[in-house]
């Protein structure tokens, strides 16, 4: 049976397992597992109220998860939730786990008074586009990475 759990301080090991799932799902071990964060970094991150990380577990295995961030808006007294990463291990896909994670995130968003949950998808990522289309309204936008002096502005 799949269980969804919000990560908090003390769940650093689960956060590491989630990064392994992300590395495999996104075929990006360089970003997700080559330079793992320290325990103290993960502890500080999981203590932050605006960081919303959920894992889907079966037994002791992390089989998927979602990382989102609560953003306080400037133009009005309201908040948005931005889904940054969402992935399910390949063997567990097409079972409604991603939908369950998003629904749980929406419950948390409602409790926190957020007015919307939003996410970006890449052209060609048909499963993600289908999932998000089922759950929300599509907006076609452009995304830009802006270089910071001395850093490479590249996201995987």
C-alpha positions as CSV (number, residue, x, y, z in Angstrom):
1,X,0.0,0.0,0.0
2,X,1.4,3.4,-1.0
3,X,1.7,6.0,1.8
4,X,2.3,9.7,1.2
5,X,4.4,11.5,3.8
6,X,5.5,15.1,4.1
7,X,9.2,15.3,4.8
8,X,10.2,17.2,8.0
9,X,13.3,17.4,10.1
10,X,14.4,13.8,10.8
11,X,13.5,12.7,7.3
12,X,16.9,13.4,5.8
13,X,17.4,9.8,4.8
14,X,14.0,9.8,2.9
15,X,15.1,13.1,1.1
16,X,18.2,11.3,-0.1
17,X,16.1,8.3,-1.3
18,X,13.9,10.8,-3.1
19,X,16.9,12.3,-4.9
20,X,17.8,8.9,-6.2
21,X,14.3,8.5,-7.6
22,X,14.6,12.0,-9.2
23,X,18.1,11.1,-10.7
24,X,16.7,8.0,-12.3
25,X,13.4,9.5,-13.5
26,X,15.0,12.6,-15.0
27,X,18.2,10.7,-16.2
28,X,20.2,13.3,-14.3
29,X,22.5,11.8,-11.7
30,X,24.9,14.7,-12.0
31,X,22.2,17.1,-10.5
32,X,20.6,14.8,-8.1
33,X,23.2,12.4,-6.7
34,X,26.8,13.4,-7.7
35,X,27.1,16.1,-4.9
36,X,24.7,15.0,-2.2
37,X,23.8,17.7,0.4
38,X,25.1,17.3,3.9
39,X,22.8,16.2,6.7
40,X,22.9,19.7,8.2
41,X,21.9,21.3,4.9
42,X,19.0,18.8,4.6
43,X,17.9,19.5,8.2
44,X,17.9,23.2,7.6
45,X,16.0,22.8,4.3
46,X,13.4,20.5,5.8
47,X,12.8,22.9,8.7
48,X,11.8,25.7,6.3
49,X,8.0,26.1,6.3
50,X,7.9,27.2,2.6
51,X,9.6,24.0,1.4
52,X,7.0,21.3,0.7
53,X,8.5,17.9,0.0
54,X,6.3,14.8,-0.1
55,X,7.3,11.2,-0.7
56,X,5.3,8.2,-1.8
57,X,6.5,5.1,0.0
58,X,5.8,1.4,-0.3
59,X,7.3,-0.4,2.7
60,X,10.8,1.1,3.3
61,X,11.1,2.2,-0.4
62,X,10.6,5.7,-1.6
63,X,8.9,5.2,-5.0
64,X,8.2,8.8,-5.9
65,X,7.8,12.3,-4.6
66,X,7.2,15.9,-5.2
67,X,9.1,19.0,-4.2
68,X,7.3,22.4,-4.2
69,X,7.8,25.8,-2.8
70,X,5.3,28.3,-1.3
71,X,5.8,31.7,-2.8
72,X,4.4,34.8,-1.1
73,X,3.2,37.3,-3.7
74,X,4.0,41.0,-3.9
75,X,0.9,42.2,-5.9
76,X,-1.6,40.9,-3.4
77,X,-1.8,39.2,0.0
78,X,-1.8,35.7,-1.4
79,X,0.5,32.7,-1.9
80,X,1.2,30.3,-4.8
81,X,2.7,26.8,-4.6
82,X,5.2,26.0,-7.4
83,X,5.9,22.3,-8.1
84,X,9.6,22.1,-8.9
85,X,10.1,18.3,-9.1
86,X,7.7,15.4,-9.4
87,X,8.7,11.9,-10.3
88,X,7.6,8.3,-9.8
89,X,10.0,5.3,-10.1
90,X,9.4,3.6,-13.4
91,X,8.1,0.4,-12.0
92,X,5.3,2.3,-10.1
93,X,4.1,4.6,-12.9
94,X,0.5,4.6,-14.2
95,X,-1.0,3.8,-10.8
96,X,-2.3,7.2,-9.8
97,X,0.7,8.0,-7.4
98,X,1.6,11.3,-9.1
99,X,-2.1,12.3,-9.0
100,X,-2.2,11.4,-5.3
101,X,0.9,13.4,-4.6
102,X,-0.5,16.5,-6.3
103,X,-3.9,16.1,-4.6
104,X,-2.1,15.9,-1.2
105,X,-0.1,19.0,-2.1
106,X,-3.3,20.8,-3.0
107,X,-4.8,19.9,0.4
108,X,-1.7,21.4,2.0
109,X,-2.0,24.5,-0.3
110,X,-5.7,24.9,0.7
111,X,-4.8,24.7,4.4
112,X,-2.1,27.3,3.9
113,X,-4.4,29.7,2.0
114,X,-2.7,29.4,-1.3
115,X,-4.7,30.5,-4.3
116,X,-3.1,28.2,-7.0
117,X,-0.6,25.4,-7.5
118,X,1.3,25.6,-10.7
119,X,3.9,23.6,-12.6
120,X,6.0,23.7,-15.7
121,X,6.3,20.9,-18.2
122,X,8.7,20.3,-21.1
123,X,7.6,20.0,-24.6
124,X,7.8,16.3,-25.5
125,X,7.2,15.1,-22.0
126,X,3.8,13.7,-23.0
127,X,3.1,11.8,-19.7
128,X,3.6,15.0,-17.6
129,X,1.6,17.1,-20.0
130,X,-1.2,14.6,-20.0
131,X,-1.2,14.5,-16.1
132,X,-1.2,18.2,-15.7
133,X,-3.8,18.7,-18.4
134,X,-6.1,16.3,-16.5
135,X,-5.6,18.3,-13.3
136,X,-5.4,21.9,-14.4
137,X,-5.6,24.6,-17.1
138,X,-2.7,24.8,-19.6
139,X,-0.9,28.1,-20.2
140,X,1.8,28.3,-22.9
141,X,4.7,30.3,-21.5
142,X,8.4,30.6,-22.2
143,X,11.0,29.9,-19.6
144,X,14.4,31.7,-19.4
145,X,17.5,30.9,-17.3
146,X,19.4,34.1,-16.6
147,X,23.1,33.8,-16.1
148,X,24.5,34.9,-12.7
149,X,28.0,36.3,-13.1
150,X,30.5,33.5,-12.4
151,X,27.9,30.8,-12.7
152,X,26.4,28.8,-15.5
153,X,22.7,29.3,-15.7
154,X,21.8,25.7,-16.7
155,X,19.1,23.5,-15.1
156,X,18.7,19.9,-16.1
